[in-house]
Amino acid sequence: MHTAAAPARTAFRQFATDVEKMPHFAGGELRGRHVQSEDFPDLREDHHALVQSGDQKIERYALVNVEADRIVNSLNTLRKQVMDLVRAKTAA
């Protein structure tokens, strides 16, 4: 909370856009629209690009990098659970 303001990185904009896509794809899958795993954005790659961008000495970027990693873990887990649930229902 006490870090200085810093401009948003270009890589963050791509990350945020792809984060917004994840619930859309997961919801579509749950509603019966067939979604391939490769249709989901690669948030881990987005996170990697985010970490590599910007001045590593800026504290705010370090904080965003950590929180973005948590978001990636959560959304990737959600994606896997949704895909597993749909496959289980399809197989039954």
C-alpha positions in Angstrom: 0.0 0.0 0.0 2.9 2.3 0.5 4.6 1.8 -2.9 4.9 4.7 -5.4 2.6 4.8 -8.4 3.9 3.3 -11.6 2.5 3.2 -15.1 0.8 0.1 -16.3 3.1 -2.1 -18.3 2.0 -3.2 -21.8 2.4 -6.8 -20.8 -0.1 -6.1 -18.0 -2.8 -5.0 -20.5 -2.5 -8.4 -22.3 -2.5 -10.3 -19.0 -5.7 -8.4 -17.9 -7.4 -9.1 -21.3 -6.7 -12.8 -21.1 -7.8 -13.0 -17.4 -11.1 -11.6 -18.5 -11.5 -14.3 -21.1 -11.0 -17.2 -18.7 -14.4 -17.1 -16.9 -16.1 -16.5 -20.3 -14.6 -19.7 -21.7 -15.2 -21.7 -18.5 -18.8 -20.5 -18.4 -19.3 -21.5 -22.0 -18.0 -24.9 -21.4 -20.3 -25.4 -18.4 -23.3 -24.2 -20.6 -22.5 -26.9 -23.2 -20.3 -25.0 -25.7 -17.4 -27.3 -26.5 -14.1 -25.4 -25.8 -10.7 -26.9 -26.5 -8.0 -26.6 -23.9 -5.9 -24.6 -26.4 -8.8 -22.1 -26.8 -8.1 -20.9 -23.3 -5.5 -18.1 -23.1 -2.1 -19.1 -21.8 -2.0 -17.1 -18.6 1.3 -18.6 -17.5 3.0 -17.3 -20.6 1.3 -13.9 -20.0 2.6 -13.9 -16.5 6.1 -14.8 -17.7 6.0 -11.8 -20.1 4.7 -9.6 -17.3 7.5 -10.5 -15.0 10.1 -9.8 -17.7 8.7 -6.4 -18.5 9.3 -3.1 -16.7 12.0 -2.0 -14.3 12.5 -4.8 -11.8 13.5 -2.3 -9.1 10.0 -0.8 -9.0 8.3 -2.2 -5.9 4.7 -1.9 -7.3 5.7 -4.2 -10.2 7.0 -6.8 -7.9 3.7 -6.7 -5.9 1.7 -7.0 -9.1 3.9 -9.9 -10.3 3.2 -11.9 -7.1 -0.6 -11.2 -7.2 -0.7 -12.0 -10.9 0.9 -15.4 -10.2 -1.8 -16.1 -7.7 -4.5 -15.2 -10.2 -2.9 -17.5 -12.8 -2.8 -20.4 -10.3 -6.5 -19.9 -9.4 -7.8 -19.5 -12.9 -5.8 -22.4 -14.3 -7.2 -24.6 -11.4 -10.7 -23.4 -12.2 -10.2 -24.2 -15.9 -9.0 -27.7 -15.0 -11.8 -28.4 -12.7 -14.4 -27.2 -15.2 -12.9 -29.3 -18.0 -12.7 -32.4 -15.7 -16.4 -31.9 -14.6 -17.6 -31.6 -18.2 -15.6 -34.6 -19.3 -17.0 -36.6 -16.4 -20.6 -35.6 -17.3 -20.0 -36.5 -20.9 -18.5 -39.9 -20.1 -21.5 -40.8 -17.8 
